[in-house]
């Protein structure tokens, strides 16, 4: 919850958490309120996220809003008019780390930037783009789901299917929200905390 808004400057808000925690729902809510206040809004989503719609940002509950599809964060500048006051970015964990620089520049230009995304992958390790975005942000909202095993507050993503790779798209057919106790991380192979560290 934002109690005091900056004046004369832009800022970054991050909405993070597990799947089924209402991140996209909250992003849409803030963007709709901005539109009601007659602010000019633009929203972007990564092109890999085609679970519910190719171009619209859609929450698990079915609420949706039109968006522009991008492959990397820098493409936002190609689609942004000078008059846009509020920029929304959904599923930012699917975008490159340069998206943090983009958000920083947008905020420096005086815009309000609202970023939503998963903070952890199915192993319980941080998504780098979201991790750095949270450090850059003035405001961070940690959304919690309900553990689908015991009903406790949940902040982890339990992958239910055997699949290779870090990014496997899916909804309730492939993932469950789990609490710390019920989460069973799949770490058959040792994984570096930061992928960049493994390349040095």
N, C-alpha and C positions, 0 to 999 in steps of 0.2 A: 504494500500500500504506500502510495506516494503522499506524504503529508505536506511537503513544501516543494513546489516546482521552481527550478532555476529561472531567473529572469535575465534576458539579454544574451542568452547562450543556448546552444542545443545540448542534448544529453542522450544517454543510452540507457534503456531499460532491458533487462534480460528476464525472461520467463523460462525457467528450466525445471527439470524433474524427469520422472519416469514416464513410460507410456501409460495412457489411460488416466493421467493426472489432471487433464483439463488445460494443458498449455495452449493448444491452438484455440480452444474455446475462449480463454482469457485474452489471447492476442486479438481475436476477432472482436471481442467485447470492447477492448480499448480503441480499436480502429473505428468501430461504429460510433462510439461516443465522440471521437474526434470529428467524424463526419457530421454528426448532429450539431457540433459546435462550429460548423461551417469551415473547418480546416481542410486543406487539400491533402489527400492521403494517397500513397502509393504502396502496394504490397507485392512482395516477391517470394517465389518459392523455387527450390532446386528442380531441375528437369527430371531427376531420377524418381521423384516422389509422384507416382501415378496411381497410387492405391485407390483413391476415391474419384479423382477427376484429373484430367491432363493439365488444366490451367487454373482451376479454382482451388483455393485453400479450403479444406473441408475438415471439420473436427470429427471425432469418433461419434459424437451425438448427431451429426448430420448438418450442423450449422456451417454455412459456407460464405465465401466472399471472393470476388474476382481478383486475380493476381496476374503478374507477369512472370513467365518462366525464365530462369537463368541457369547457366551451367557453372559459372564461377562468380564470386562476389563483385569483381570489377565490372561486370556487365550491368550492374545497377546504374552506373553513371550513363550508360548508353540509352537508358529508358526513362531517365529522371528529368522532369521539367524544373526550371528554376523556382517556380511557384510552389512546389511540393513542400509542405510543412512537416508532415509526419510520414516516416518510412517504416513499414513493417516487413520483417523477414521471418518466414516460417521454416521449420526443419533445418536450422542453420548448421546442425551437425553434419549434414550432407554437403556443405559448401567448404571451399578451401580456406586455409588459415588467413589468406589475404583479406577475407571478408571482415576481419577485425579492423584492419587498416581502413577499409571502406567505411565501416561504421564510425570510426574515429573521425574521418574526414567529413562525413555527413553531419556529425554532431558539431564539429568545428565551424561548419557553415551555418549553424543556428537551427538545425533541424532536430526534431525529436525522433529517435530511432528505437523501435521496439523489436527485439529479437527473441524468438521462441525456438526451443530445441531440447533434445535429450542431452543431459550432462554426462551420462554413462552409457557404455555399450553393454552387450550381453554378458561380458566377463566382469562387469563392475569397474572397468577402467574408464577414465575420462576421455570424452571426445575433445580433441585439442582445440578446435575452433571455439567450442562453447566454453571451455576452461579459460582461454585467454579473453574471450568476450566478457566473462563475468568479472575478471580483473579490471577491464577497461570501463565497465558500466558504473554509473552512479547508483542505479537501483537494481537489485536482484530479487526476484520472487521465486522461491523454491516451492513448486507444486508437488503435492503428495497424492498418490492414488490409494486404493484399498487393496491390501494383500488378498489375492484370490485363493489363498490357502487357508489363512487364519483370520483375516479381517483386520489385522493391524495396519497402521499407516505404512504405505509401501513407497520405496524410492529406487527399486532395482527392476531391471528388465530380464525376466526369465525366458530364454529361448526354448521353445518346446519341440523344435524339429532339428534333425541332424542336417546341418548345412555348413558349407565351407565359406569362409570370408566374414569380415567384420560387419559389412552392410548387407543385411538380408531384409528386404522389405516385407512387411506383413502387419496384420492386425491381431485380433484375438485368436485367429487360427494358428498363429506362429509364436505369439508372446503372451506372457502373463505378467502382471505387476506383482512383485513380491516384496515382503519386508526383509530386514536384515537376517532374521532367523530362518525364514523359509527359502531364501535365495540359495540356489545351488550353482555356483559359477562353473562354467565349462572352461577349464584351463589345463587341458591335457598336455599342451605344449607351453613351456615358459614364454611369457609375453613381457616385453619391456613396458614400463609405465608410460614412457613417451617414445613413440615410434621414431622420432628424429634422432634420439639418442643411439638407437641401434645402427644408424647409418654413419655415425662419426667414427 
